[in-house]
Amino acid sequence: MKLSLKFSVAATKSWKVKPSLGGKQMSST
C-alpha cells in the first residue's frame, strides 16, 4: 500500500513536470 502511494505521488509529480517538457516533445514530433 505504501509503495502504491509512493508510486502515485511520483506519477503525479512526473505528470506535473512533464507537460512542459513532454508537451514540447509531442509538439516537435
Backbone as CSV, one residue per row, in Angstrom:
resi,resn,N_x,N_y,N_z,CA_x,CA_y,CA_z,C_x,C_y,C_z
1,MET,0.844,-1.195,0.000,0.000,0.000,0.000,0.888,1.257,0.000
2,LYS,1.920,1.233,0.835,2.814,2.400,0.903,3.535,2.584,-0.431
3,LEU,3.898,1.474,-1.035,4.609,1.550,-2.305,3.688,2.150,-3.373
4,SER,2.435,1.736,-3.318,1.458,2.232,-4.290,1.291,3.748,-4.128
5,LEU,1.255,4.179,-2.879,1.080,5.609,-2.606,2.293,6.375,-3.128
6,LYS,3.470,5.832,-2.859,4.706,6.492,-3.321,4.713,6.579,-4.843
7,PHE,4.274,5.513,-5.480,4.239,5.490,-6.947,3.248,6.525,-7.467
8,SER,2.110,6.607,-6.756,1.072,7.569,-7.149,1.622,8.997,-7.062
9,VAL,2.329,9.277,-5.985,2.888,10.624,-5.799,3.946,10.900,-6.866
10,ALA,4.776,9.913,-7.122,5.836,10.087,-8.130,5.204,10.308,-9.503
11,ALA,4.154,9.567,-9.788,3.483,9.699,-11.088,2.855,11.086,-11.197
12,THR,2.258,11.541,-10.113,1.633,12.872,-10.133,2.693,13.944,-10.353
13,LYS,3.810,13.801,-9.668,4.901,14.793,-9.818,5.418,14.752,-11.257
14,SER,5.534,13.543,-11.779,6.038,13.383,-13.144,5.062,14.042,-14.125
15,TRP,3.780,13.841,-13.862,2.755,14.397,-14.753,2.759,15.908,-14.712
16,LYS,3.081,16.461,-13.519,3.067,17.927,-13.377,4.315,18.540,-14.001
17,VAL,5.409,17.780,-14.003,6.671,18.325,-14.526,6.803,18.043,-16.019
18,LYS,6.240,16.916,-16.456,6.424,16.518,-17.864,5.623,17.366,-18.850
19,PRO,4.441,17.833,-18.525,3.662,18.612,-19.501,4.486,19.634,-20.268
20,SER,5.263,20.441,-19.563,6.059,21.462,-20.262,7.149,20.791,-21.093
21,LEU,7.737,19.717,-20.538,8.828,19.049,-21.242,8.259,18.079,-22.281
22,GLY,7.364,17.194,-21.834,6.781,16.206,-22.741,5.891,16.886,-23.779
23,GLY,5.213,17.946,-23.370,4.344,18.664,-24.305,5.155,19.203,-25.476
24,LYS,6.311,19.750,-25.165,7.163,20.294,-26.227,7.632,19.166,-27.143
25,GLN,7.951,18.024,-26.536,8.426,16.886,-27.331,7.309,16.401,-28.253
26,MET,6.081,16.391,-27.722,4.944,15.930,-28.523,4.729,16.880,-29.698
27,SER,4.872,18.165,-29.431,4.683,19.180,-30.468,5.767,19.031,-31.535
28,SER,6.950,18.662,-31.088,8.089,18.543,-32.006,7.889,17.334,-32.919
29,THR,7.368,16.266,-32.339,7.237,15.050,-33.144,6.176,15.254,-34.190
